[in-house]
Structures are given as structure tokens and as C-alpha cells.
């Protein structure tokens, strides 16, 4: 597989396969926090991530997740595939940033 690696402002990289963006990876380790747990709630998904050594939980509405292009089922079943950017208040798929998809 040949990956095109595009680097943009805000310390992010977008990996592209055949012209379609697959994931956004933080090139600055402090930009993206690892999501460790997700729970479905009445109005959305509760997302728990690590901020340093502290666990923080934030609720995202289903509408917000869909607007971000997040597959809600995938987020619920594989929270470790995702990261949270507290500055941009955005969830991004980050599993393509690691070696387990090479």
C-alpha cells in the first residue's frame, strides 16, 4: 500500500490512500489525547480521555460526531482507535498513526 503523507498547519498530518483522507494524526504529541473509554448515553457518547495523568470525560452529541465524520459504532467498539484534540474540540481517528495498520 502506498500512503501519501500530507502535513498541514496545526501540527497534523493527513494520510491519504487513493486521494481519500483516512485519518488525521497529531505530529505534536500534546495536540491529541488518547481516548481510553466510550459509553453510549441518551443524547450521545461519553468520551473519556487522558489529559496528562488525569482522566477527563466529555459528552459528544450524535449530531456533533456525525458532523466530525466519526462512525459512532466504531467509536463505541474501538475507542483506542481515536484521539481527542482539546484545543479544537474534535475527535479524530488515529489508529493509522500507529504501526498496527502497516
C-alpha positions as CSV (number, residue, x, y, z in Angstrom):
1,X,0.0,0.0,0.0
2,X,1.3,3.4,-0.9
3,X,0.4,6.2,1.5
4,X,0.5,9.9,0.6
5,X,1.5,11.9,3.7
6,X,0.3,15.5,3.7
7,X,1.4,17.9,6.5
8,X,-0.8,20.9,7.3
9,X,-0.9,23.6,9.8
10,X,-1.8,22.9,13.5
11,X,0.7,20.0,13.7
12,X,-1.5,17.5,11.9
13,X,-0.8,15.0,9.2
14,X,-3.4,13.6,7.0
15,X,-2.8,10.2,5.5
16,X,-4.3,9.7,2.1
17,X,-4.9,6.5,0.1
18,X,-6.0,6.9,-3.5
19,X,-6.9,10.6,-2.8
20,X,-9.3,9.9,0.1
21,X,-8.3,11.0,3.6
22,X,-8.1,8.1,6.0
23,X,-7.0,9.6,9.3
24,X,-5.6,12.7,10.9
25,X,-2.5,12.2,13.0
26,X,-1.1,14.6,15.5
27,X,2.6,15.2,14.8
28,X,2.8,17.1,18.1
29,X,2.2,14.6,20.9
30,X,0.5,17.2,23.1
31,X,-2.1,18.0,20.4
32,X,-4.1,14.8,20.5
33,X,-5.1,13.0,23.7
34,X,-5.7,9.2,23.7
35,X,-9.3,8.2,24.2
36,X,-9.5,5.3,26.7
37,X,-13.3,4.7,27.1
38,X,-16.6,5.5,25.5
39,X,-20.1,4.9,26.7
40,X,-23.4,5.4,24.8
41,X,-25.7,7.8,26.6
42,X,-29.2,9.0,26.0
43,X,-28.1,12.1,23.9
44,X,-24.7,11.0,22.6
45,X,-21.5,9.4,23.6
46,X,-19.5,10.0,26.8
47,X,-15.8,10.0,25.8
48,X,-13.1,9.5,28.4
49,X,-9.6,10.5,27.6
50,X,-6.3,11.1,29.3
51,X,-5.1,14.6,29.9
52,X,-1.7,14.1,31.3
53,X,-2.3,11.7,34.2
54,X,-5.9,12.9,34.7
55,X,-8.9,11.2,33.1
56,X,-11.5,13.6,31.7
57,X,-15.0,12.7,30.4
58,X,-16.8,14.8,27.9
59,X,-20.1,14.2,26.2
60,X,-20.5,14.5,22.4
61,X,-23.9,14.6,20.8
62,X,-24.6,12.2,18.0
63,X,-25.0,15.2,15.6
64,X,-21.5,16.5,16.5
65,X,-19.9,13.1,16.0
66,X,-21.6,12.7,12.6
67,X,-20.5,16.3,11.6
68,X,-16.9,15.3,12.5
69,X,-17.2,12.3,10.3
70,X,-17.0,9.8,13.2
71,X,-18.5,6.4,12.9
72,X,-20.3,6.2,16.2
73,X,-20.5,2.4,16.3
74,X,-16.7,2.2,15.6
75,X,-16.0,4.8,18.3
76,X,-18.0,2.8,20.8
77,X,-16.4,-0.5,19.9
78,X,-12.8,0.7,19.4
79,X,-12.2,3.9,21.4
80,X,-8.4,3.2,21.3
81,X,-8.6,4.0,17.5
82,X,-9.4,7.6,18.3
83,X,-7.8,10.7,19.8
84,X,-9.3,13.9,21.2
85,X,-8.0,17.4,20.4
86,X,-9.0,19.6,23.4
87,X,-7.9,22.8,21.6
88,X,-10.0,22.1,18.5
89,X,-12.7,20.2,20.5
90,X,-12.5,17.5,17.9
91,X,-12.3,13.7,17.8
92,X,-10.1,12.1,15.0
93,X,-9.3,8.6,14.1
94,X,-5.7,8.0,15.0
95,X,-5.1,4.2,14.6
96,X,-3.5,4.7,11.2
97,X,-0.8,6.8,13.1
98,X,0.4,3.6,14.8
99,X,2.2,0.5,13.5
100,X,-0.7,-1.9,13.8
101,X,-2.1,-1.0,10.3
102,X,1.1,-1.2,8.2
